[in-house]
């Protein structure tokens, strides 16, 4: 009889699920629309390294710096056989406006219902699930589709440089075939 209250108190004391707990697990699947209203899915990147960078809101200072850094580094990222997508909850019209204003050329994905934000456990604390806002967190998916690293300490201005360094540490390199 005393075990039940102890079990419940242990469950209550357990921290909520965090993005880091996804390391070594299969990346949650997604199919989202990009800035050109094309569907982009996790399966599109099968066999390649993928960086998924979540960010809070289009056209804000930190998010602009982060996304500019990925556009600037895309050639280098692709040269090591990797891809990048950035995800926030704004709609595709907002993504198009953001891309036009800031000359962004990498893939920006729209998660308006927050399903992917929730699957990757990056919903901002205290956020309204009806109007999701993502935390600034980056995931590294290996060619087998597993999350192998999670970066929770993003510096927006150097996000892409930092991602390249992490990819190198993880062993991403241009396929010699």
Long-range contacts (C-beta under 8 A, 24 or more apart in sequence): 17-121, 18-121, 19-120, 19-121, 19-122, 19-137, 19-139, 19-150, 19-152, 20-150, 20-152, 21-121, 22-120, 22-121, 22-139, 22-147, 22-150, 23-147, 23-148, 23-149, 23-150, 24-146, 24-147, 24-148, 25-146, 25-147, 26-145, 26-146, 26-147, 27-52, 27-139, 27-141, 27-145, 27-146, 27-147, 28-116, 28-119, 28-120, 30-109, 30-111, 30-115, 30-116, 30-119, 32-87, 32-109, 32-110, 32-111, 32-116, 33-92, 33-109, 33-110, 34-85, 34-92, 34-95, 34-107, 34-108, 34-109, 34-110, 35-92, 35-95, 35-96, 35-98, 35-99, 35-104, 35-107, 35-108, 35-110, 36-92, 36-96, 37-92, 40-85, 40-107, 40-109, 42-141, 42-145, 45-83, 45-141, 46-143, 46-145, 47-143, 48-81, 48-82, 48-83, 48-143, 49-80, 49-81, 49-82, 49-83, 49-140, 49-141, 49-142, 49-143, 49-167, 49-170, 49-172, 50-82, 50-83, 50-84, 50-85, 50-140, 50-141, 51-77, 51-82, 51-83, 51-84, 51-85, 51-138, 51-139, 51-140, 51-141, 51-163, 51-167, 52-84, 52-85, 52-86, 52-87, 52-120, 52-138, 52-139, 52-141, 53-84, 53-85, 53-86, 53-87, 53-137, 53-138, 53-139, 53-154, 53-159, 53-163, 54-86, 54-87, 54-88, 54-117, 54-120, 54-122, 54-134, 54-135, 54-136, 54-137, 54-138, 54-139, 55-86, 55-87, 55-88, 55-134, 55-136, 56-88, 56-124, 56-133, 56-134, 56-135, 56-136, 57-88, 57-89, 57-90, 57-133, 58-88, 58-90, 58-94, 58-95, 58-97, 58-98, 58-108, 59-94, 59-97, 59-98, 59-101, 59-102, 62-136, 62-156, 63-88, 63-136, 63-156, 64-98, 64-102, 65-156, 65-157, 65-159, 66-136, 66-154, 66-156, 66-157, 66-159, 67-98, 67-102, 67-104, 67-106, 67-108, 68-102, 68-104, 69-156, 69-157, 69-158, 69-159, 69-160, 69-161, 70-104, 70-106, 70-159, 70-160, 70-163, 71-102, 71-103, 71-104, 71-105, 71-106, 72-160, 73-160, 73-161, 73-163, 73-164, 74-105, 74-106, 76-164, 77-160, 77-163, 77-164, 77-167, 79-174, 80-164, 80-167, 80-168, 80-172, 80-173, 80-174, 81-172, 81-173, 81-174, 81-175, 82-167, 82-172, 83-107, 84-160, 84-163, 85-109, 87-111, 87-116, 87-117, 87-134, 88-133, 88-134, 89-114, 89-117, 89-131, 89-132, 89-133, 89-134, 138-163, 140-166, 140-167, 140-170, 142-170
